[in-house]
Amino acid sequence: MATAKVHNRSLDLLFSNGGKLDVLLWGYQQLDKAIDEIKSDRRAEFARQRELQNWTIKVCPCGCGLKNDFCDAHLATIAAREELPF
């Protein structure tokens, strides 16, 4: 039976300094970066559209309670429909 220290050490060896799973960890980090970049691009595009059309958003339309902006879930819904729900 392995202790927590042994378990953590084995994970460290697998994921760091040329371990076997470095490639998987790198791929996972790249995926996270790509998703964050897509979200920020989408948010920037909607912000640009709001400025062009003089929109004011008091509360997110999906009902999550976020003020003065759209939440990520609502942006994903809009992008899926490729239209603005106003």
Steps between C-alpha positions, in 0.01 A plus 500: 500500500645833392492808711400842368868602480588197287197558278580870450867421432407245234271752334778758508737256331246419229416860418826689546852509367448281196257257656287277283187710538658839421353489150151442637539780751629734228203409277257562784657840567483589129133404493430722800683789333306451178166495683590814695606673179173407327298629797690828509466544122126434522465741792699767311282458190179545699649800680584652161146436375354655815709813445400524133129467575502695830365213709480520873487181701382527858472127575592192295187384311541135602406581859832415667517844663824622342482877472617715207619204289410161349601179679701234315199267479288768335780585257524133406124490438518810282794362305315171446203686352726757329253776572440744777187434707377860520 
